[in-house]
Amino acid sequence: MKLDSVGEIVASRKLTLVRENEPKESIEVLMGKPQQTPGHDDYYCPYQIKGMGRNKVMAIHGIDSFQAMQLALNTIGVELAVINRDSGGKLFWEGDERGNLGFPAPDWSKD
């Protein structure tokens, strides 16, 4: 399923990527309203992470709208953890200056 936009935005969060000796960069996370998948019984939840050259709209599917939203939140958490790991910087949210972004985060310490 290819989406051009997240549609009706139900949640958004602004993050800041801080890297040493570089200007701060804004990252925005958008979550769209879960919708029933056309022609199917399941639902999808669109989301978008904007910034760092990223703008692609993604969708996560679930059995119902709650599961689609939960899976989208988890996926966003993983994607932000990857940005943190690979960007050479650290993402911050105004709600927690220690670096907790408020999304489920993978525990890679077990690997």
Secondary structure, 3 states (H helix, E strand, C coil): CCCCCCCCEEEEEEEEEEECCCCCEEEEEEEECCEECCCCCCEEEEEEEEECCECCEEEEEECCHHHHHHHHHHHHHHHHHHHHHHCCEEEEECCECCCCCCCCCCCHHHC
